[in-house]
Amino acid sequence: MSDDNGTPDTPAGSTGPRPEPLRFFGTTWVDRDGGYTARRVGVAAGSLAATAAACLVLRLAYQGLQIADSGSFVMLLVVVVFAVCSALAFGHTWEGFGKRPDPDRRASLRGLLAVGFVGSLLAYFFRSLVEAPGEKLHREEYRRAREQYERRVTRRSGNPSKRRRS
């Protein structure tokens, strides 16, 4: 059961690991309840709309360069830079859904990711068609944490020195 924010309703004495909330989803990804499907549709539609708006802005910038008569080399350079940065941003964002990104690498790529924002938006769109972006990583981490917790709290029965060794 969860509240409106997607955070789990747990008793005050509840123990064990808690799932990490995802952006736009809270913890609804755990049981896929609380509007999970609607949120996924919303994230997909929102990221696609943001991608379309970003492409429109890039188109207007390109037309501005045409009006300024910047030359064919500058025009080609701008197109290539945005294409390459978008492809790299797509790959980096997609990779981030499967494993925790290195903070140092992320900081060093901040400028590239800012220029290639269209690629990041497309990665969000495509991933939200399958699952909540980052759900697979968080689900695996939560499952591992639950298993470790269960192993720690299970009590041994009997005297271990009297067990037969095989």
Secondary structure as the mmCIF struct_conf table of DSSP 4:
data_model
#
loop_
_struct_conf.conf_type_id
_struct_conf.id
_struct_conf.beg_label_comp_id
_struct_conf.beg_label_asym_id
_struct_conf.beg_label_seq_id
_struct_conf.end_label_comp_id
_struct_conf.end_label_asym_id
_struct_conf.end_label_seq_id
STRN STRN1 SER A 2 SER A 2
TURN_TY1_P TURN_TY1_P1 ASP A 4 ASN A 5
BEND BEND1 GLY A 6 GLY A 6
STRN STRN2 PRO A 8 PRO A 8
TURN_TY1_P TURN_TY1_P2 ALA A 12 GLY A 13
BEND BEND2 GLY A 16 GLY A 16
HELX_LH_PP_P HELX_LH_PP_P1 PRO A 19 PRO A 21
STRN STRN3 LEU A 22 LEU A 22
TURN_TY1_P TURN_TY1_P3 ARG A 23 PHE A 25
STRN STRN4 GLY A 26 GLY A 26
TURN_TY1_P TURN_TY1_P4 THR A 27 ARG A 32
BEND BEND3 GLY A 34 GLY A 35
HELX_RH_AL_P HELX_RH_AL_P1 TYR A 36 ILE A 67
TURN_TY1_P TURN_TY1_P5 ALA A 68 ASP A 69
HELX_RH_AL_P HELX_RH_AL_P2 SER A 72 GLY A 96
TURN_TY1_P TURN_TY1_P6 PHE A 97 GLY A 98
BEND BEND4 LYS A 99 LYS A 99
HELX_LH_PP_P HELX_LH_PP_P2 ARG A 100 ASP A 102
HELX_RH_AL_P HELX_RH_AL_P3 PRO A 103 SER A 108
TURN_TY1_P TURN_TY1_P7 LEU A 109 LEU A 109
HELX_RH_AL_P HELX_RH_AL_P4 ARG A 110 VAL A 115
TURN_TY1_P TURN_TY1_P8 GLY A 116 GLY A 116
HELX_RH_AL_P HELX_RH_AL_P5 PHE A 117 VAL A 130
BEND BEND5 GLU A 131 ALA A 132
TURN_TY1_P TURN_TY1_P9 PRO A 133 GLY A 134
HELX_RH_AL_P HELX_RH_AL_P6 GLU A 135 VAL A 153
HELX_LH_PP_P HELX_LH_PP_P3 THR A 154 ARG A 156
BEND BEND6 GLY A 158 GLY A 158
HELX_RH_3T_P HELX_RH_3T_P1 PRO A 160 LYS A 162
BEND BEND7 ARG A 163 ARG A 163
HELX_LH_PP_P HELX_LH_PP_P4 ARG A 164 ARG A 165
#
